[in-house]
Amino acid sequence: MRASPGRDGKGENCKGSIPVENRGFWDHQLPTYVNGKTSGWAIARAFHNQGANVDNGKTIAVYVRVSKGRGQDTASQDGDLKRWAEASGRPVKWFTDKATGKNMERPAFARMMEDISTAKVDTVACWRLDRLGRTAKGLTALFDEFRERGVNLISLKDGLDLSTVAGRLMANILASVAAYETEVRAERVLAGQEAARANGKTWGGSVKGRRLKVTPEQESVIRRMKSEGEKIAAIARATGLSRPTVYSVLGD
């Protein structure tokens, strides 16, 4: 069917220039382009309108990850992802990890990749790209594998759809940004530690001048082995004590 004239009179860059039979898709997509960013909700609607919700025997893998730090939970990711999954109209399988994103060795991630390798999954959705990983090398290799296996990747907060050329470009840029942020964070931590050490701050260990509890039997073994010429490391292993504690018992 011939396209109708656009609002600018040239039939370009406006909804009026889209063929009537395709307007259902663009009606959801156009507002996000006008705002300069494709939202996860628009991508989900596009899935539905393009017929991607037809049962092909495969599922969408929804991947969620939080770091091991205290107080970390998935609540901030779950709500958006659940709404997105419902809007997609597709069968969904959830994979959740509590692990660092600095490497790709994670239990749930490995299970998801196993499902992908056996052609059970055709789409992976995440809340934000750094939930999949925080290294440019790991993410870039992951994108390549997804492309080879015909698996699409959707990141809600990044407005990312790996099925498009622009989406693949954006994915690699975001991967580099995620790696950069991780390295900068590590540098800040090290700089803070160095500044604290310069001010006399220490970490770990017992209170200065206090000897850890050592039994009479351990002390006897320490002195006997020392008199026999044994090395401190060997004495520490035999008694189950640290080398500083052995030195302390010996008065060295």
C-alpha positions as CSV (number, residue, x, y, z in Angstrom):
1,M,0.0,0.0,0.0
2,R,1.3,3.5,-0.9
3,A,2.4,5.7,2.0
4,S,0.3,8.8,2.7
5,P,2.0,12.2,2.8
6,G,3.7,13.1,6.1
7,R,3.0,16.1,8.2
8,D,6.0,17.9,6.8
9,G,4.6,17.4,3.3
10,K,7.6,15.2,2.3
11,G,6.5,11.9,3.8
12,E,9.6,11.8,6.1
13,N,10.2,11.4,9.8
14,C,6.5,11.6,10.8
15,K,3.8,9.1,11.6
16,G,1.7,10.2,8.5
17,S,4.3,8.7,6.2
18,I,4.0,5.2,7.6
19,P,1.8,2.7,5.7
20,V,-1.6,2.2,7.3
21,E,-1.0,-1.5,7.9
22,N,2.1,-0.8,10.0
23,R,0.8,2.1,12.1
24,G,0.0,-0.1,15.0
25,F,3.7,-0.7,15.6
26,W,4.8,2.9,15.0
27,D,2.0,4.4,17.1
28,H,3.8,2.9,20.2
29,Q,7.3,3.6,18.9
30,L,7.0,7.2,17.6
31,P,6.7,9.0,21.0
32,T,9.9,7.4,22.2
33,Y,11.8,8.6,19.1
34,V,10.5,12.1,19.5
35,N,11.9,12.1,23.1
36,G,15.2,10.8,21.8
37,K,15.1,7.4,23.5
38,T,13.4,4.1,22.9
39,S,11.8,2.9,26.1
40,G,11.5,-0.6,27.3
41,W,7.7,-0.4,27.3
42,A,7.7,0.6,23.6
43,I,10.0,-2.3,22.8
44,A,7.6,-4.7,24.6
45,R,4.6,-3.3,22.7
46,A,6.6,-3.6,19.5
47,F,7.1,-7.3,20.3
48,H,3.4,-7.8,20.7
49,N,2.3,-5.8,17.6
50,Q,4.9,-7.4,15.4
51,G,3.6,-10.9,16.3
52,A,6.6,-11.9,18.4
53,N,4.2,-13.2,21.0
54,V,3.3,-16.2,18.7
55,D,4.2,-19.4,20.5
56,N,7.3,-20.7,18.9
57,G,8.2,-23.1,21.7
58,K,10.8,-20.7,23.1
59,T,10.8,-18.4,26.0
60,I,12.1,-15.0,27.1
61,A,14.8,-15.2,29.7
62,V,14.6,-12.4,32.3
63,Y,17.9,-11.9,34.0
64,V,18.2,-10.2,37.4
65,R,21.5,-9.6,39.3
66,V,22.5,-7.8,42.5
67,S,26.0,-7.7,44.0
68,K,26.9,-9.6,47.2
69,G,26.9,-6.4,49.3
70,R,24.8,-6.1,52.4
71,G,21.2,-4.9,51.9
72,Q,21.2,-5.7,48.2
73,D,17.9,-7.0,46.8
74,T,16.1,-7.2,43.4
75,A,13.1,-5.1,44.3
76,S,14.2,-2.2,42.2
77,Q,14.4,-4.4,39.1
78,D,11.5,-6.8,39.6
79,G,8.6,-4.4,39.2
80,D,9.7,-3.0,35.9
81,L,10.6,-6.4,34.5
82,K,7.4,-8.0,35.6
83,R,5.3,-5.3,33.9
84,W,7.5,-5.6,30.8
85,A,7.1,-9.4,30.7
86,E,3.3,-9.1,31.0
87,A,3.2,-6.6,28.2
88,S,5.3,-8.9,25.9
89,G,2.7,-11.6,26.0
90,R,5.4,-14.3,25.9
91,P,6.3,-17.2,28.2
92,V,9.0,-16.0,30.6
93,K,11.7,-17.8,32.7
94,W,13.5,-15.9,35.4
95,F,17.2,-16.2,36.3
96,T,18.5,-14.4,39.4
97,D,22.0,-14.1,40.7
98,K,23.6,-12.5,43.8
99,A,27.1,-12.1,42.5
100,T,29.7,-9.6,41.2
101,G,29.4,-8.5,37.6
102,K,33.1,-8.3,37.1
103,N,33.2,-11.9,35.8
104,M,30.7,-14.0,33.8
105,E,30.9,-17.0,36.1
106,R,27.5,-17.0,37.9
107,P,25.1,-19.9,38.6
108,A,21.9,-18.5,37.2
109,F,23.7,-16.8,34.3
110,A,25.3,-20.2,33.4
111,R,21.8,-21.8,33.5
112,M,20.4,-19.1,31.2
113,M,23.3,-19.6,28.8
114,E,22.6,-23.3,28.8
115,D,19.0,-22.7,27.8
116,I,20.3,-20.4,25.1
117,S,22.7,-23.0,23.7
118,T,19.9,-25.5,23.5
119,A,17.7,-23.1,21.6
120,K,15.1,-22.8,24.4
121,V,15.4,-19.0,24.6
122,D,15.2,-16.4,21.8
123,T,15.2,-13.2,23.9
124,V,17.0,-12.0,27.0
125,A,15.6,-9.1,29.0
126,C,17.4,-7.2,31.8
127,W,16.7,-4.1,33.8
128,R,19.9,-2.4,32.8
129,L,22.9,-3.6,30.8
130,D,25.3,-3.6,33.7
131,R,23.2,-6.3,35.4
132,L,24.5,-8.7,32.7
133,G,28.1,-7.8,33.4
134,R,30.5,-5.0,34.1
135,T,33.4,-5.7,31.8
136,A,33.5,-4.5,28.2
137,K,35.3,-7.7,27.1
138,G,32.7,-10.0,28.7
139,L,29.7,-8.0,27.4
140,T,31.0,-7.7,23.9
141,A,31.6,-11.5,23.7
142,L,28.1,-12.0,25.0
143,F,26.6,-9.7,22.3
144,D,28.5,-11.7,19.6
145,E,27.2,-15.0,21.0
146,F,23.6,-13.7,21.1
147,R,23.9,-12.6,17.5
148,E,25.3,-15.9,16.4
149,R,22.5,-17.8,18.1
150,G,19.8,-15.4,16.9
151,V,18.9,-14.2,20.4
152,N,17.7,-10.7,20.9
153,L,18.7,-8.6,24.0
154,I,16.4,-6.0,25.5
155,S,17.6,-3.6,28.3
156,L,14.7,-1.7,29.8
157,K,16.5,1.3,31.4
158,D,18.9,1.7,28.5
159,G,16.1,1.5,25.9
160,L,18.2,-1.1,24.1
161,D,17.2,-3.6,21.4
162,L,20.0,-5.7,20.1
163,S,18.0,-6.7,17.0
164,T,18.7,-3.2,15.4
165,V,22.0,-1.8,14.1
166,A,21.7,1.2,16.3
167,G,21.0,-1.1,19.3
168,R,24.2,-3.1,18.7
169,L,26.2,0.2,18.5
170,M,24.6,1.4,21.7
171,A,25.2,-1.9,23.4
172,N,29.0,-1.8,22.8
173,I,29.1,1.9,24.0
174,L,27.3,1.0,27.2
175,A,29.5,-2.0,27.8
176,S,32.5,0.3,27.7
177,V,30.8,2.8,30.0
178,A,30.0,0.0,32.5
179,A,33.6,-1.1,32.5
180,Y,34.8,2.4,32.9
181,E,32.6,3.0,35.9
182,T,33.8,-0.1,37.6
183,E,37.5,0.9,37.1
184,V,36.8,4.4,38.4
185,R,35.0,3.0,41.4
186,A,38.0,0.7,42.2
187,E,40.4,3.7,41.8
188,R,38.3,5.8,44.3
189,V,38.3,2.9,46.8
190,L,42.1,2.5,46.6
191,A,42.7,6.3,46.8
192,G,40.5,6.4,49.9
193,Q,42.4,3.6,51.5
194,E,45.7,5.2,50.8
195,A,44.5,8.5,52.3
196,A,43.2,6.6,55.4
197,R,46.6,4.8,55.9
198,A,48.4,8.1,55.6
199,N,46.3,9.3,58.6
200,G,47.1,6.2,60.6
201,K,44.0,4.2,59.9
202,T,44.4,0.3,60.0
203,W,42.0,-2.6,59.2
204,G,41.6,-5.9,60.9
205,G,43.8,-7.5,63.6
206,S,43.4,-7.5,67.4
207,V,43.8,-4.7,69.8
208,K,47.5,-3.6,70.0
209,G,49.2,-5.3,73.0
210,R,46.6,-8.0,73.4
211,R,47.7,-11.5,72.7
212,L,45.2,-13.9,71.2
213,K,44.3,-16.8,73.5
214,V,46.9,-19.5,73.3
215,T,46.6,-22.8,75.3
216,P,49.4,-24.0,77.4
217,E,49.7,-27.1,75.1
218,Q,50.1,-24.8,72.1
219,E,52.7,-22.7,73.8
220,S,54.7,-25.8,74.8
221,V,54.6,-27.1,71.2
222,I,55.7,-23.7,69.9
223,R,58.8,-23.6,72.2
224,R,59.7,-27.2,71.7
225,M,59.5,-27.0,67.9
226,K,61.5,-23.7,68.0
227,S,64.2,-25.4,70.1
228,E,64.3,-28.2,67.5
229,G,65.0,-25.6,64.8
230,E,61.7,-25.7,63.1
231,K,60.6,-22.7,61.0
232,I,57.9,-20.3,62.2
233,A,55.7,-21.2,59.2
234,A,55.9,-24.9,60.2
235,I,55.1,-24.1,63.8
236,A,52.1,-22.0,62.8
237,R,50.7,-24.9,60.7
238,A,51.3,-27.4,63.4
239,T,49.5,-25.4,66.1
240,G,46.8,-23.8,64.0
241,L,48.0,-20.3,65.0
242,S,49.1,-17.4,62.8
243,R,52.7,-16.6,62.4
244,P,52.4,-13.2,64.3
245,T,50.9,-15.1,67.2
246,V,53.8,-17.6,67.2
247,Y,56.2,-14.7,67.2
248,S,54.3,-13.1,70.1
249,V,54.6,-16.3,72.2
250,L,58.3,-16.5,71.5
251,G,58.8,-12.9,72.3
252,D,60.4,-12.1,69.0
